[in-house]
Amino acid sequence: MWLLNRLHNEGYSALLFEHDALGSGQTVASQGMIHGGIKYTLNGALSGASEAIASMPAHWRNCLRGEGDVDLRGGSILSDHFYLWSASSAAAKLTTFLASKATRGRADKVSKKDLPTVLQNPQFKGSVYKLVDMVLDVPGILQLLANQASEHIYKINWRHARFDSQPQTGATTLHIDNGGETLNIKSKALIFTAGQGNEKLLRKVGASAPAMQRRPLQQVMVKHRHPHAFYGHCLGADTTPRLTISSHPCADGEQVWYLGGSIAERSISLPSGTLIDQAKTELKTLLPWIDLSAAQWATLAVDRAEPKQRNFARPDQAYADWAEGCNNVIAAWPTKLTLAPNLSSEVLKLLTDRGIAPDLKNKPEQKVLPHLPLPKPTIAPPPWELAFGR
Ligand SMILES: Cc1cc2nc3c(=O)[nH]c(=O)nc-3n(C[C@H](O)[C@H](O)[C@H](O)COP(=O)(O)OP(=O)(O)OC[C@H]3O[C@@H](n4cnc5c(N)ncnc54)[C@H](O)[C@@H]3O)c2cc1C
């Protein structure tokens, strides 16, 4: 939806077809962190690619102020910072890392009097840094992006739709059968930004590359009445955060602490109950003064979708490229919510390099694309609303 908005703003005519609810899959299941990649540089090395991600929080902030390439005015920020904290044993390592050049002033040490409320307890002995990263109200941002492009978003039912490759040009066209009438959608570019769905879509058009990889996670959700929201990565002995906590408001006024990080990465094959027990122990170890005895617990198994990397490495840039074996198909994965603006810029570069230029007279308000007689998708509910009821 970021890309759709961006294309319209650049003067392109573009439509989005969604087969379920907007943002289902990864986006509504994400922790909503718009980060500069610092958590991926805990081993101290800042790669060229992580420089690309470093500019993303400022990019999103410009858009939230209405000064960027997509208008996010009215979007809510749940937190304008994220903490990096360590239990006492890892404190020395954290301090060394954060004092190094790698962080380039993107993290500030938090004094005892400014500690987040959750960590204000005499039992807390670790150190805390504040990152410029922010956390967004993701469903709200999705709604905003959808509203701005609502006339160009449709629901598609693949039982009644198919791709067809034209022999003369090799270009792929989309045909949608709609109650006896066939809608033929011809476009200069078909852009697949369907997360995991890209794998199947690429197969449907006969593309031989790119391939996709899945990075499975099992997140933990804790719904409770503890009054304080908290957003932080706890650093352990590894170079990936031991535990990442983000807080999300629920419709009934309670909140969910959403737990990711190593706990979610190494527990994918555990039964939900076993993982919940581990999460309870972890929170009791790290925050023993927080009483979660009346909390409700659930887990969510979800895969990240990424372009296939050598050695299953983590991509740290958005991916977009023309698919091989077909003429007018781009496959794209942001790989992180943070990188949605980066993905859009990469797609625009691909279009421009192929001479696919916007018709600049064709402003969105002129509605040059005809209205299609197709239903509209809704925004996907966040996983905690599904797990704990509405
Ligand atoms: C647990 C978790 C936490 C995360 N936390 C963060 C975070 O804090 N910060 C961050 O930057 N990133 C985070 N990420 C990564 C981030 O969520 C994803 O990279 C990003 O949301 C991917 O967006 P997407 O639109 O490409 O895919 P998705 O969000 O998966 O959306 C794909 C969309 O395509 C639709 N679709 C699928 N197949 C088809 C089809 N055949 N036809 C039509 N439509 C189709 C789906 O219904 C869906 O609406 C997290 C990921 C996970 C899993």
The ligand as a MOL file (V3000), in Angstrom:
LIG
                    3D

  0  0  0     0  0            999 V3000
M  V30 BEGIN CTAB
M  V30 COUNTS 53 58 0 0 0
M  V30 BEGIN ATOM
M  V30 1 C 6.4060 -11.4600 14.0320 0
M  V30 2 C 6.9740 -10.4320 13.1060 0
M  V30 3 C 7.4100 -9.2240 13.6370 0
M  V30 4 C 7.9540 -8.2530 12.7820 0
M  V30 5 N 8.3020 -7.0650 13.3160 0
M  V30 6 C 8.8070 -6.1100 12.5070 0
M  V30 7 C 9.1260 -4.8310 13.0380 0
M  V30 8 O 8.9070 -4.5440 14.2220 0
M  V30 9 N 9.6750 -3.9160 12.2010 0
M  V30 10 C 9.9030 -4.1910 10.8980 0
M  V30 11 O 10.4330 -3.3290 10.2030 0
M  V30 12 N 9.5480 -5.3750 10.3430 0
M  V30 13 C 9.0000 -6.3340 11.1170 0
M  V30 14 N 8.6310 -7.5300 10.5710 0
M  V30 15 C 8.7460 -7.7410 9.1270 0
M  V30 16 C 7.5710 -7.0540 8.4230 0
M  V30 17 O 6.3730 -7.3390 9.1080 0
M  V30 18 C 7.4540 -7.5190 6.9770 0
M  V30 19 O 8.6890 -7.4240 6.3140 0
M  V30 20 C 6.4520 -6.6670 6.1950 0
M  V30 21 O 5.3020 -6.4250 6.9640 0
M  V30 22 C 6.0960 -7.3740 4.9050 0
M  V30 23 O 5.0730 -6.6540 4.2710 0
M  V30 24 P 4.4350 -7.2030 2.9230 0
M  V30 25 O 3.3660 -6.2520 2.5480 0
M  V30 26 O 5.5150 -7.4980 1.9350 0
M  V30 27 O 3.8650 -8.6400 3.2930 0
M  V30 28 P 2.6040 -9.0430 4.1950 0
M  V30 29 O 2.4330 -8.1380 5.3330 0
M  V30 30 O 2.7740 -10.5050 4.4780 0
M  V30 31 O 1.3720 -8.7910 3.2470 0
M  V30 32 C 1.1510 -9.5390 2.0920 0
M  V30 33 C -0.2090 -9.1770 1.5790 0
M  V30 34 O -0.3990 -9.8080 0.3250 0
M  V30 35 C -1.6460 -10.5060 0.3640 0
M  V30 36 N -1.5390 -11.6490 -0.5410 0
M  V30 37 C -0.8640 -12.8140 -0.3360 0
M  V30 38 N -0.9980 -13.6170 -1.3990 0
M  V30 39 C -1.7620 -12.9530 -2.3040 0
M  V30 40 C -2.2410 -13.2640 -3.5950 0
M  V30 41 N -1.9730 -14.4360 -4.1900 0
M  V30 42 N -3.0110 -12.3530 -4.2210 0
M  V30 43 C -3.3000 -11.1600 -3.6540 0
M  V30 44 N -2.8770 -10.8020 -2.4140 0
M  V30 45 C -2.0960 -11.6990 -1.7690 0
M  V30 46 C -1.8330 -10.8960 1.8330 0
M  V30 47 O -3.1830 -11.1850 2.1170 0
M  V30 48 C -1.3240 -9.6450 2.5100 0
M  V30 49 O -2.2970 -8.6300 2.6130 0
M  V30 50 C 8.0740 -8.5100 11.3880 0
M  V30 51 C 7.6250 -9.7180 10.8660 0
M  V30 52 C 7.0710 -10.6710 11.7030 0
M  V30 53 C 6.5730 -11.9500 11.1040 0
M  V30 END ATOM
M  V30 BEGIN BOND
M  V30 1 1 1 2
M  V30 2 1 2 3
M  V30 3 2 2 52
M  V30 4 2 3 4
M  V30 5 1 4 5
M  V30 6 1 4 50
M  V30 7 2 5 6
M  V30 8 1 6 7
M  V30 9 1 6 13
M  V30 10 2 7 8
M  V30 11 1 7 9
M  V30 12 1 9 10
M  V30 13 2 10 11
M  V30 14 1 10 12
M  V30 15 2 12 13
M  V30 16 1 13 14
M  V30 17 1 14 15
M  V30 18 1 14 50
M  V30 19 1 15 16
M  V30 20 1 16 17
M  V30 21 1 16 18
M  V30 22 1 18 19
M  V30 23 1 18 20
M  V30 24 1 20 21
M  V30 25 1 20 22
M  V30 26 1 22 23
M  V30 27 1 23 24
M  V30 28 2 24 25
M  V30 29 1 24 26
M  V30 30 1 24 27
M  V30 31 1 27 28
M  V30 32 2 28 29
M  V30 33 1 28 30
M  V30 34 1 28 31
M  V30 35 1 31 32
M  V30 36 1 32 33
M  V30 37 1 33 34
M  V30 38 1 33 48
M  V30 39 1 34 35
M  V30 40 1 35 36
M  V30 41 1 35 46
M  V30 42 1 36 37
M  V30 43 1 36 45
M  V30 44 2 37 38
M  V30 45 1 38 39
M  V30 46 1 39 40
M  V30 47 2 39 45
M  V30 48 1 40 41
M  V30 49 2 40 42
M  V30 50 1 42 43
M  V30 51 2 43 44
M  V30 52 1 44 45
M  V30 53 1 46 47
M  V30 54 1 46 48
M  V30 55 1 48 49
M  V30 56 2 50 51
M  V30 57 1 51 52
M  V30 58 1 52 53
M  V30 END BOND
M  V30 END CTAB
M  END
